[in-house]
Amino acid sequence: MSNSQPQPKALAYTGPERRSRERRQPRSVEVRPTWASVDEGALAHNLRTVQAHVGERCRVLAVVKADGYGHGAVESARAFVDAGAWGLAVSLVEEGVELRQHGVRAPVLVLSGVHPGSEDVIVHGALTPVVWSPQHFQLLTSAVRRSGAATLPVHIKIDTGMSRLGVLPEDLGALLDWYQAHAASELRIEGVMTHFACADDAEDALTSARQLERFQACLRVLGERRIHPSIRHVCNSAGLVRFSEAHLDMVRPGIALYGAGSSRAVELPELRMAMGVHSRLLGIRELPAGTAVSYGHRQVLDRPSRLGIVPVGYGDGYPRTMSGRAQMLIRGHRCPVVGNITMDLSMVDVTELPDAREGERVTLMGTQGRERIDLYELADWAQLIPYEVTCGLSKRVPRRPL
């Protein structure tokens, strides 16, 4: 008699009907008037924009790691799959399991390899691991045998110049020899990939060209062993914009799907920013000229001023490094942030808006009236890259779908 316990089944995702049911479930308490809006229509639009750019014969693997770049992994994954994504990519096994637990059935590629102890979870969750060492093959082969599962698809990662993860080109032959001798019955090499190191540098095309050459040489090594993966993939968001010859069988966009690029120079046209960040004025202080404001008294008012109190700070992911540079939108006007941003609160100058009152809507990122604060501007104020802004938005800021 077997001692194994039955494993819980993931709920099947059935599209909008399931989504509607989930939204009727009790929510956590949300009292503070600070939130991030996530436009699921924009997510779908961006996926379709990428698909149109690369052509219908090229698959799109939507990257939803780091909680969907701060937008919500499960909700983003569903939007992308509904819009036609072939599959999804995460960094961690835990992120893949979260998708499965919420009924997402599309292929899920786990980018960070196979850590000892994760192999059974990968097999049970029908996740697709990225591999680059005999140890990865050994762990997975044993897990497949224990489970009695069907052959598990894997993707081999080749380090062509990122100097981070992947098998080095000179070691690829030995890795394939090990696979063919010990793992070919349990594992199937579905894909082969590499990662551009400098695709987002608009002035450097040579580095990416050299990486692509190394990758093509590695594909020949695979072919010599009669291994022909059906999915070859190289391009991230910047790569798919700059290097059409590298689209191959699939692209792996991340930041592009959320409406931006690593910089304006490598942004795909026609994207729509999916996230907005908003709050409301908690109150207004009438202060005389000469008043020092916030921690450190870094800023002293040079005129009688009306300062609005906004319940958002660096504890929410609104970086303190923006102090003295950031602006917020109130009634469609740009208002400067005054003094140091604190953990929970920021101060904004509404002197030019004499009718502004407590409860006024404040937009930290997004559009209000004819004005707009986009991700690039906010990142510039914070001296960060756009990825860090959305990924850094803390769980204290609830995400609300539009």
Salt bridges, closest charged atoms under 4 A:
GLU22 OE2 - ARG18 NH2 2.48
GLU22 OE1 - ARG78 NH1 2.92
GLU30 OE1 - ARG400 NE 3.41
ASP39 OD2 - ARG272 NH2 3.52
GLU40 OE1 - ARG23 NH2 3.36
ASP82 OD2 - ARG19 NH2 2.63
GLU119 OE2 - ARG146 NH2 3.84
ASP120 OD1 - ARG146 NH2 2.95
ASP177 OD1 - ARG225 NE 3.16
GLU186 OE2 - ARG145 NE 2.98
GLU190 OE1 - HIS155 NE2 2.67
ASP249 OD2 - ARG232 NE 2.61
GLU286 OE2 - ARG306 NE 3.02
ASP316 OD1 - ARG32 NH2 2.69
ASP316 OD1 - ARG396 NE 2.95
ASP344 OD1 - ARG396 NH2 2.97
ASP349 OD2 - ARG303 NH2 3.40
GLU352 OE2 - ARG303 NH1 2.72
GLU360 OE2 - ARG331 NH2 2.56
GLU371 OE1 - ARG334 NE 2.91
ASP374 OD2 - ARG264 NH2 2.98
GLU377 OE2 - ARG334 NH1 2.90
